[in-house]
């Protein structure tokens, strides 16, 4: 009897200690690197020195970067709303053949790495892009007629391309569940369509509109790959300038000060969002989507679908189709030449390693990221789902903090904190999956937590009464139900790791490049072969992410886990 009690207590202590693992991981690999950034910026010589922050305030160059970062994020958000809202309305109110497929197609850009997005726009609008080559042949021109590279316009287009589905998914999903009787009552009382829209519909949509807009703003505010590749040397966000100051100029105190400014702004935006949501969210009588959506019966609804969805799909699909087409185009016609070159080890190549090794490195890092993300994410989700732990309301935002911190800032913190004792990992390739796990594990938590909170606690109690051990209860009760959500989280972690560029650009060893790093190197070198291999590798990465999205849509539990 004593032995049984001792083993039970030991098992309980072990389970409690396992719950500490996510907190220990965050303490070592998130808060410790961030503290190193604060120390370098505020005390570069070991004592308080605000000179780096003072430089940011007094130097017009850095003030201009802050202004441009905020301005382009604001304009990108407005344009994304303009393009995404008509499609959100159509998906929310109508049923039509192929709706699920079209909805999945609009989501593909969002799961693509930003570097692939930039490469797709080069393939479409660059000097050797599909549109310029087509116009040159059609109009018999010697020079490309469209010159959007390294302009603000191509940056804004890329941001709309990348983020439009956030509006479609979040606003459209909320809109589809609103009770249509509210609008019908307003019309019965004499309100026209315009008055109903501004007095009824938009106020009800305001929480989802605010949430989606702030998410888009944050994604554009921390934009890195798009600005770095498409903007060129003329444009820089805070994210890009942190990278330049840390890697190219080695001005670490300035880079640290910029990181602090970026973190403060992103956390203020997130704090403002939570306050806004608390004030504007009101109880609503939601209805299932099946009861609110209607088939298209008249020409007006069909015309709205053609214009709204057609415009969105044109913006989203043209760059992707151009990327595939240009990766196959050679002087002798379409061929797989550039794809074959990825697997040839040419000693005269500029890269340190053949491109095929970059593919292998990405796969190895992604698999390691999946393992660590599932370990940290599953434990975190179970901890947050425990009703007896009253501090879960505090831990939830803490576990999500890495999502509010830029990948470049995380990578920079790794360089400062993990490049010297007591954790000297600067020559270890494990830095890459450690950094990727910080970015990926919150997706595991968000995929799993709603399902865990929906589990009936009586099932576990009944299993315990029947003599099942905690491990057997988890295998026979929990796993069959949460298994699909775990798969969704694993696919999220895999695709995030495959495409992560910001942190990888800082922490990856030159001899262990990933696919995004190899793409960036190819784009930075002259010659048709380098350009073609960048397109081919981007296409392969796009296919991986697309397959990941389809798997997520296939396994997602009852549409739970929407961003």
C-alpha positions in Angstrom: 0.0 0.0 0.0 2.9 2.4 0.9 4.7 1.5 -2.4 1.5 2.2 -4.4 1.1 5.6 -2.7 4.7 6.5 -3.2 4.5 5.6 -6.9 1.4 7.7 -7.2 3.0 10.7 -5.6 6.1 10.3 -7.7 4.0 10.1 -10.8 2.1 13.3 -9.8 5.4 15.1 -9.2 6.8 13.9 -12.5 3.7 15.2 -14.4 4.0 18.6 -12.6 7.7 18.8 -13.5 6.9 18.1 -17.1 4.5 21.1 -17.1 7.6 23.2 -16.2 9.3 22.3 -19.5 7.7 25.0 -21.7 8.5 27.7 -19.1 12.1 26.6 -18.9 12.3 26.6 -22.7 10.9 30.1 -22.9 13.2 31.3 -20.1 16.3 30.0 -21.8 15.6 30.6 -25.4 13.3 33.6 -25.4 13.6 35.8 -22.3 17.3 35.2 -21.9 18.1 36.3 -25.5 15.8 39.3 -25.1 17.5 40.3 -21.9 20.8 40.2 -23.8 19.4 42.7 -26.3 18.3 45.0 -23.5 21.7 44.8 -21.9 23.5 45.6 -25.1 21.3 48.5 -25.9 20.9 50.0 -22.4 24.3 49.1 -20.9 26.8 48.3 -23.7 29.8 49.0 -21.4 28.3 47.4 -18.3 26.6 50.5 -17.0 23.5 52.4 -18.0 24.1 54.2 -21.3 21.1 55.5 -23.3 23.2 56.8 -26.2 22.0 54.1 -28.7 18.4 55.0 -28.0 19.3 58.7 -28.1 20.7 58.2 -31.6 17.5 56.7 -32.8 15.5 59.7 -31.6 17.9 62.4 -32.9 19.1 60.8 -36.2 16.7 61.6 -39.1 17.8 58.4 -40.9 16.3 56.2 -38.2 13.2 58.4 -37.7 12.6 58.0 -41.4 12.9 54.2 -41.2 10.3 54.2 -38.3 8.0 56.5 -40.3 8.3 54.3 -43.5 7.8 51.1 -41.5 4.6 52.5 -40.0 3.4 54.2 -43.2 3.8 51.2 -45.5 2.1 48.9 -42.9 -0.9 51.2 -42.7 -1.3 51.6 -46.4 -0.8 47.9 -46.9 -3.5 47.2 -44.4 -6.0 49.6 -46.1 -5.3 48.0 -49.5 -5.7 44.5 -48.1 -9.1 45.4 -46.6 -10.2 46.9 -49.9 -9.3 43.7 -51.8 -10.3 41.2 -49.1 -13.6 42.5 -47.9 -15.6 41.8 -51.1 -14.3 38.2 -51.1 -15.1 37.9 -47.4 -18.7 39.0 -48.1 -19.1 36.4 -50.9 -17.7 33.5 -48.9 -19.8 34.5 -45.9 -23.2 34.8 -47.7 -23.2 32.4 -50.6 -22.8 28.8 -51.5 -21.5 27.8 -54.9 -19.7 24.9 -56.6 -15.9 24.8 -55.9 -16.2 27.1 -52.8 -13.9 25.0 -50.6 -11.3 24.8 -53.4 -11.4 28.5 -54.0 -11.1 29.2 -50.3 -8.1 27.0 -50.0 -6.5 28.7 -53.1 -6.9 32.1 -51.4 -5.0 30.7 -48.4 -1.9 29.4 -50.3 -0.1 32.8 -50.3 -0.4 33.1 -46.5 1.4 29.9 -45.8 4.2 30.7 -48.3 7.6 31.9 -47.0 8.0 35.6 -47.6 11.0 35.0 -49.7 9.0 32.8 -52.1 6.4 35.6 -52.3 9.1 38.0 -53.3 10.5 35.6 -55.8 7.0 35.1 -57.3 6.6 38.8 -57.8 10.0 39.0 -59.5 8.9 36.1 -61.8 5.8 38.1 -62.7 6.9 41.8 -62.7 10.7 41.7 -62.7 12.7 42.8 -65.7 12.8 39.2 -66.8 9.3 38.5 -65.5 6.5 36.9 -67.4 4.5 40.1 -67.9 7.4 42.1 -69.2 8.6 39.4 -71.6 5.1 39.0 -72.9 4.6 42.8 -73.5 8.1 43.1 -75.1 7.2 40.3 -77.6 3.7 41.7 -78.2 4.8 45.4 -78.7 8.2 44.6 -80.2 10.0 46.5 -77.4 13.7 46.3 -76.5 13.4 47.2 -72.9 10.9 46.0 -70.2 7.9 48.4 -70.1 7.0 47.8 -66.5 9.6 49.0 -63.9 8.2 48.1 -60.5 11.2 46.5 -58.9 12.6 48.4 -56.0 9.5 50.7 -55.8 6.9 51.0 -53.1 4.2 49.7 -55.4 5.6 46.2 -55.7 6.0 46.1 -51.9 2.4 47.1 -51.3 1.2 44.5 -53.9 3.2 41.8 -52.3 1.8 42.6 -48.8 -1.8 42.5 -50.2 -1.0 39.2 -51.9 0.4 37.8 -48.6 -2.3 39.0 -46.2 -5.6 39.1 -48.1 -6.6 35.7 -46.8 -6.4 37.0 -43.2 -9.3 39.3 -44.0 -11.2 36.6 -45.9 -10.8 34.0 -43.1 -11.3 36.1 -40.0 -13.9 38.6 -41.1 -15.6 36.2 -43.5 -15.8 33.5 -40.9 -17.3 35.9 -38.3 -19.7 37.5 -40.9 -21.0 34.0 -41.9 -22.2 33.3 -38.4 -24.1 36.6 -37.8 -27.8 36.4 -37.5 -29.3 37.7 -40.8 -32.5 38.6 -39.0 -30.7 41.7 -37.5 -30.3 43.2 -41.0 -33.8 42.1 -42.0 -35.3 43.9 -39.0 -33.4 47.1 -39.9 -34.9 47.0 -43.4 -38.4 46.3 -42.1 -38.0 49.5 -40.0 -37.2 51.5 -43.1 -33.4 51.4 -43.3 -31.9 51.2 -46.8 -28.8 49.1 -47.6 -26.3 51.9 -46.9 -27.8 52.7 -43.5 -28.1 49.1 -42.6 -24.4 48.6 -43.5 -23.1 51.5 -41.4 -25.5 51.2 -38.5 -25.9 47.4 -38.1 -23.4 45.3 -40.1 -20.2 47.2 -39.6 -20.6 47.8 -35.8 -21.2 44.0 -35.4 -18.2 43.2 -37.6 -16.0 45.7 -35.8 -14.3 43.2 -33.4 -13.3 40.9 -36.3 -12.3 43.8 -38.5 -10.1 45.2 -35.8 -8.5 41.8 -35.1 -7.8 41.1 -38.8 -6.6 44.7 -39.5 -4.2 44.6 -36.6 -2.8 41.2 -37.6 -2.2 42.5 -41.1 -0.6 45.6 -39.8 1.8 43.5 -37.6 2.7 41.2 -40.4 3.5 44.2 -42.7 5.2 46.2 -39.8 7.6 43.3 -39.3 8.0 42.5 -43.0 11.5 41.3 -43.8 11.9 39.1 -46.9 9.6 41.1 -49.1 11.3 44.4 -48.2 14.8 43.0 -48.5 14.3 41.4 -51.9 11.7 43.7 -53.6 12.6 47.0 -51.9 16.3 46.9 -52.6 18.7 49.4 -51.0 16.1 52.2 -51.1 13.6 50.9 -48.6 14.1 49.5 -45.1 11.7 48.6 -42.3 12.9 48.3 -38.7 13.2 44.5 -39.4 15.5 45.0 -42.3 17.6 47.7 -40.6 18.1 45.4 -37.6 19.5 42.8 -40.0 21.8 45.3 -41.8 23.1 46.8 -38.6 23.8 43.4 -37.0 25.2 41.5 -40.0 26.6 44.0 -42.5 27.7 46.9 -40.3 28.1 45.1 -37.0 26.7 48.0 -35.0 25.2 45.8 -32.3 24.1 48.5 -29.9 22.1 50.2 -32.6 20.6 46.9 -33.7 19.7 46.2 -30.1 18.1 49.6 -29.7 16.1 49.1 -32.9 14.9 45.7 -31.7 13.7 47.3 -28.4 11.7 50.0 -30.4 10.2 47.3 -32.6 9.2 45.1 -29.6 7.7 48.0 -27.8 5.6 49.0 -30.7 4.4 45.5 -31.5 3.5 44.9 -27.9 1.6 48.2 -27.7 -0.4 47.2 -30.8 -1.2 43.8 -29.2 -2.2 45.5 -25.9 -4.4 48.0 -27.8 -6.0 45.1 -29.6 -6.9 43.2 -26.4 -8.3 46.4 -24.9 -10.3 47.2 -28.0 -11.6 43.7 -28.3 -12.7 43.8 -24.6 -14.7 47.1 -25.2 -16.3 46.2 -28.5 -17.1 42.6 -28.2 -20.7 42.0 -27.3 -22.8 38.9 -26.9 -24.4 37.9 -30.3 -26.9 35.4 -31.3 -24.7 33.4 -33.8 -26.2 31.1 -36.3 -24.6 28.1 -38.1 -23.1 29.0 -41.5 -25.4 26.5 -43.2 -28.5 28.5 -42.2 -27.1 32.0 -43.2 -25.5 31.2 -46.6 -27.7 31.1 -49.7 -27.1 29.9 -53.3 -26.6 32.5 -56.0 -29.9 33.0 -57.8 -29.6 36.3 -59.6 -27.2 38.0 -61.9 -26.2 40.6 -59.3 -24.8 38.0 -56.9 -23.0 36.3 -59.8 -21.5 39.6 -61.0 -20.4 40.3 -57.4 -18.7 36.9 -57.2 -17.0 37.5 -60.6 -15.7 40.9 -59.6 -14.9 40.3 -56.0 -13.4 36.8 -56.2 -12.0 37.3 -59.7 -10.0 40.3 -58.6 -8.6 38.5 -55.6 -7.8 35.3 -57.4 -6.1 37.3 -60.2 -3.9 39.0 -57.7 -3.1 35.8 -55.8 -2.7 33.3 -58.7 -0.8 35.3 -61.3 2.4 35.5 -59.3 2.3 31.8 -58.4 1.6 30.7 -62.0 4.4 33.0 -63.2 6.8 31.5 -60.7 6.1 28.0 -62.0 6.2 29.1 -65.6 9.5 31.0 -65.3 11.1 28.1 -63.4 10.5 25.9 -66.5 11.3 28.4 -69.2 14.7 28.2 -70.9 16.0 29.4 -74.2 15.1 26.2 -75.9 11.6 26.1 -74.4 10.2 24.5 -71.3 12.4 22.0 -69.6 13.5 20.8 -66.1 17.0 22.1 -66.5 17.0 24.4 -63.5 15.5 21.7 -61.3 18.2 19.2 -62.4 20.9 21.9 -61.6 19.7 21.9 -58.0 21.0 18.4 -57.6 24.4 18.9 -59.4 27.5 19.6 -57.3 29.3 22.1 -59.6 32.6 23.0 -58.0 32.6 26.4 -59.7 29.3 27.3 -58.0 29.4 30.4 -55.7 27.5 28.6 -52.9 29.5 26.9 -50.2 27.4 23.7 -50.6 25.4 22.4 -53.6 21.7 23.4 -53.6 20.6 19.8 -52.9 22.2 20.0 -49.5 20.2 23.1 -48.7 17.1 21.0 -49.4 18.4 18.3 -47.1 19.3 20.8 -44.4 15.8 22.3 -44.6 14.2 18.9 -44.2 16.4 17.9 -41.3 15.8 21.2 -39.5 12.0 21.0 -40.2 11.8 17.5 -38.7 13.7 18.5 -35.7 11.5 21.6 -35.3 8.4 19.4 -35.5 9.7 17.2 -32.7 10.5 20.0 -30.4 7.4 22.0 -31.3 5.1 19.1 -30.5 6.9 18.5 -27.2 6.7 22.1 -26.1 3.3 22.8 -27.7 1.4 19.7 -26.5 2.6 20.2 -22.9 1.7 23.9 -23.1 -1.7 23.2 -24.4 -2.4 20.6 -21.7 -1.2 23.0 -19.1 -3.5 25.7 -20.4 -6.5 23.4 -20.7 -6.3 22.4 -17.0 -9.2 24.1 -15.3 -7.7 23.6 -11.8 -4.8 25.9 -12.7 -6.1 29.4 -12.2 -3.0 31.0 -13.7 -3.7 29.6 -17.2 -5.1 33.0 -18.1 -1.7 34.5 -17.4 0.3 31.7 -19.1 -1.7 31.8 -22.3 -0.3 35.3 -23.5 3.1 34.4 -22.1 3.2 31.3 -24.3 2.1 33.4 -27.3 4.8 36.1 -26.8 7.1 34.7 -29.5 4.4 35.5 -32.1 4.6 39.1 -31.1 8.4 39.3 -31.6 10.0 39.4 -35.0 12.0 36.5 -36.2 15.0 38.8 -36.9 14.9 40.1 -33.3 14.8 36.5 -32.1 17.8 35.5 -34.2 19.7 38.6 -33.1 19.0 37.7 -29.5 20.3 34.2 -30.1 23.6 35.6 -31.5 24.1 37.8 -28.4 23.0 35.3 -25.7 23.9 31.9 -27.1 27.3 32.8 -28.5 29.2 32.8 -25.2 29.2 30.8 -22.0 27.2 29.4 -20.2 25.4 28.5 -23.5 27.9 28.7 -26.3 26.0 27.3 -29.3 27.3 29.6 -32.0 29.0 26.8 -34.0 26.2 24.3 -33.5 23.5 23.8 -36.2 21.0 23.1 -33.4 20.5 26.9 -33.1 18.3 26.8 -36.3 15.7 24.4 -35.1 15.7 26.0 -31.6 14.9 29.4 -33.3 12.3 27.8 -35.6 10.6 26.1 -32.6 10.0 29.5 -31.0 8.2 30.6 -34.1 6.3 27.3 -34.7 5.2 26.0 -31.3 2.5 28.6 -30.8 0.7 27.2 -33.9 0.7 23.8 -32.2 -0.8 25.3 -29.1 -3.5 27.2 -31.0 -4.4 24.0 -33.0 -4.6 21.8 -30.0 -6.0 24.0 -27.2 -9.6 24.4 -28.5 -10.0 20.6 -28.9 -8.6 19.9 -25.4 -10.9 22.4 -23.8 -13.8 20.7 -25.6 -13.0 17.3 -24.1 -15.6 15.9 -21.7 -13.8 15.5 -18.4 -16.2 12.7 -17.4 -14.5 10.4 -20.0 -11.2 10.6 -18.1 -12.9 10.2 -14.8 -14.8 7.1 -16.0 -11.5 5.6 -17.3 -9.8 6.2 -14.0 -12.7 4.6 -12.1 -12.3 1.5 -14.3 -8.6 1.2 -13.4 -6.9 2.9 -16.3 -3.5 4.5 -15.6 -3.0 8.1 -16.7 -0.8 6.9 -19.6 -3.5 4.4 -20.7 -6.2 7.0 -20.4 -4.2 9.4 -22.6 -3.7 6.7 -25.3 -7.3 5.4 -25.3 -9.3 8.6 -24.6 -7.3 11.7 -25.5 -5.2 10.6 -28.4 -8.0 9.4 -30.7 -9.7 12.7 -30.3 -6.8 15.2 -30.3 -4.7 13.2 -32.8 -6.0 15.3 -35.8 -5.3 18.5 -34.0 -1.7 17.3 -33.3 -1.3 16.5 -37.0 -2.4 20.0 -37.9 0.1 21.4 -35.4 2.9 19.2 -36.8 2.1 20.3 -40.4 2.1 24.0 -39.3 5.5 23.5 -37.6 6.9 21.8 -40.6 5.8 24.4 -43.1 6.8 27.3 -40.8 10.3 25.8 -40.4 10.7 25.1 -44.1 10.1 28.7 -45.0 11.5 30.6 -42.0 14.0 33.2 -43.3 14.4 36.1 -40.8 16.0 34.3 -37.8 17.7 31.7 -40.1 19.6 34.5 -41.9 21.2 35.4 -38.6 21.8 32.1 -36.9 22.4 29.6 -39.7 26.1 28.5 -40.3 27.4 29.2 -43.8 27.9 25.5 -44.3 24.3 24.7 -43.3 22.1 26.9 -45.5 18.4 26.2 -45.8 16.2 26.6 -48.9 15.2 30.2 -48.2 18.9 31.1 -47.6 19.9 29.4 -50.8 17.1 31.3 -52.7 18.4 34.6 -51.3 21.9 33.7 -52.4 20.8 32.8 -55.9 18.9 36.0 -56.3 21.9 38.0 -55.2 24.2 36.5 -57.9 24.1 37.4 -61.6 23.4 35.0 -64.4 20.5 33.1 -65.9 21.5 29.8 -64.1 21.4 31.4 -60.6 18.1 33.1 -61.4 16.6 29.9 -62.7 17.7 27.9 -59.7 16.2 30.5 -57.4 12.9 30.1 -59.3 13.1 26.3 -59.2 13.9 26.1 -55.5 11.1 28.6 -54.7 8.6 26.5 -56.7 9.6 23.4 -54.7 9.2 25.3 -51.5 5.8 26.6 -52.7 4.7 23.0 -53.4 5.8 21.8 -50.0 3.8 24.6 -48.3 0.8 24.0 -50.5 0.7 20.3 -49.6 1.0 21.3 -46.0 -2.0 23.7 -46.3 -4.1 20.9 -47.9 -3.2 18.5 -45.1 -4.1 21.2 -42.5 -7.5 21.7 -44.2 -8.0 17.9 -44.3 -7.2 17.2 -40.7 -8.5 20.4 -39.0 -11.1 19.4 -36.4 -14.4 21.0 -37.3 -12.8 24.1 -38.7 -11.1 24.8 -35.3 -7.8 26.5 -35.4 -8.4 29.3 -37.8 -5.3 31.4 -37.6 
